[in-house]
């Protein structure tokens, strides 16, 4: 996560991290949310996202991928779990591009859904 945050900050991006405990630091975060939720924070993290980039293959990443796919979010994967539904990307840049495009589509869809239900 620190490497991704560093890259975002180098491009003048704002970084927000929802960490599982009540302590801990990531010096590259602009905003740190100490949730105290443990692994349950994965659901909060994914539900706060329009798309997901998955890197690596630890079980926490697998849990986040599962929640994202069940929630209808696009998952762009780089060197991660090879499972159906994950868009395989050859470079980190490709994964970011895929996720950004998917996020735009997701926001448009979500906005249309909200408008249809409005009076």
Buried (B, 14 or more C-beta within 10 A) or exposed (E): EEEBBBBBBEEEEEBEBBBBEEEEEEEBBEEBBBBEBEEEBBBBBBEEBBBBBBBEBEEEBBBBBBBBBEEEBBBBBBBBBEEEEBBEBEEBEBBBEBBEEBBEEBEEEEEEEEEEEEE
